[in-house]
Amino acid sequence: MFTIEHEFDSTVVTLVDEGERPLLEDVTINAFAECVTVEQFDPRTDRVEKITLSYSQLRDLAAALDLPEGVYRLVPDEATPQDPASGS
């Protein structure tokens, strides 16, 4: 089960573990304009652990879930023509 909430500065997705026991703590994902944070309460330390991912890292993680073992670098799609006014 999961919930989605739209806050002022982020979208919050909460993942609730409904599988076999023992169940794990909820995972909260905050999607901000510049990054994504993933939080989960750790009952062993009585603290919320947080990691921060850039959108580039998040894109790589999504791709990695469907790839076999190895080292990869995602290459941006070159199909979009450059704007001649940009000087590039």
C-alpha positions as CSV (number, residue, x, y, z in Angstrom):
1,M,0.0,0.0,0.0
2,F,1.2,3.6,-0.6
3,T,0.0,7.1,-0.2
4,I,0.7,10.3,-2.2
5,E,0.4,13.8,-0.8
6,H,1.2,17.1,-2.5
7,E,2.8,19.5,-0.1
8,F,3.8,23.1,-0.7
9,D,7.4,22.3,-1.8
10,S,7.3,18.6,-2.5
11,T,5.4,15.5,-3.3
12,V,5.4,12.9,-0.5
13,V,5.0,9.2,-1.2
14,T,4.8,6.8,1.7
15,L,5.3,3.1,1.2
16,V,3.6,0.8,3.8
17,D,5.0,-2.7,4.1
18,E,2.0,-5.2,3.9
19,G,4.0,-8.4,3.2
20,E,4.8,-11.4,5.4
21,R,5.8,-10.7,8.9
22,P,8.1,-9.3,10.2
23,L,7.0,-6.1,8.5
24,L,9.5,-3.3,7.9
25,E,9.0,0.4,8.8
26,D,7.3,2.7,6.4
27,V,9.5,4.4,3.7
28,T,8.8,8.1,3.0
29,I,10.0,9.6,-0.3
30,N,10.0,13.4,-0.7
31,A,10.3,14.6,-4.3
32,F,11.6,18.2,-4.3
33,A,12.4,20.3,-7.3
34,E,16.2,19.7,-7.0
35,C,16.4,16.3,-5.3
36,V,14.6,13.3,-3.8
37,T,15.0,12.2,-0.2
38,V,14.2,8.7,1.2
39,E,13.5,8.2,4.9
40,Q,12.9,5.2,7.1
41,F,12.7,4.9,10.9
42,D,15.4,2.5,12.3
43,P,14.0,0.9,15.5
44,R,17.5,-0.3,16.5
45,T,18.9,3.2,16.7
46,D,15.6,5.0,17.4
47,R,16.4,7.4,14.6
48,V,15.0,8.3,11.1
49,E,17.7,7.5,8.5
50,K,17.7,9.7,5.4
51,I,19.5,9.6,2.1
52,T,19.3,12.3,-0.6
53,L,19.5,11.5,-4.3
54,S,19.8,13.8,-7.3
55,Y,17.5,13.2,-10.1
56,S,20.4,11.8,-12.1
57,Q,21.0,9.2,-9.4
58,L,17.3,8.4,-9.3
59,R,17.3,7.9,-13.0
60,D,20.3,5.6,-12.8
61,L,18.6,3.6,-9.9
62,A,15.5,3.2,-12.0
63,A,17.5,1.9,-14.9
64,A,19.6,-0.4,-12.7
65,L,16.6,-2.3,-11.5
66,D,16.1,-3.8,-15.0
67,L,19.8,-4.4,-15.9
68,P,22.1,-7.4,-15.3
69,E,25.3,-7.1,-13.3
70,G,27.9,-4.7,-14.8
71,V,29.0,-1.1,-15.0
72,Y,26.8,1.3,-17.0
73,R,26.6,5.0,-17.9
74,L,23.3,6.3,-19.3
75,V,23.8,8.6,-22.3
76,P,21.3,11.4,-22.9
77,D,19.0,11.0,-25.9
78,E,20.7,13.0,-28.7
79,A,17.5,13.1,-30.8
80,T,16.6,16.6,-29.5
81,P,18.2,19.2,-31.8
82,Q,20.3,21.9,-30.1
83,D,18.9,25.5,-30.1
84,P,21.0,27.5,-32.5
85,A,20.5,30.6,-30.4
86,S,22.2,28.9,-27.4
87,G,25.6,29.0,-29.0
88,S,26.3,25.3,-28.5
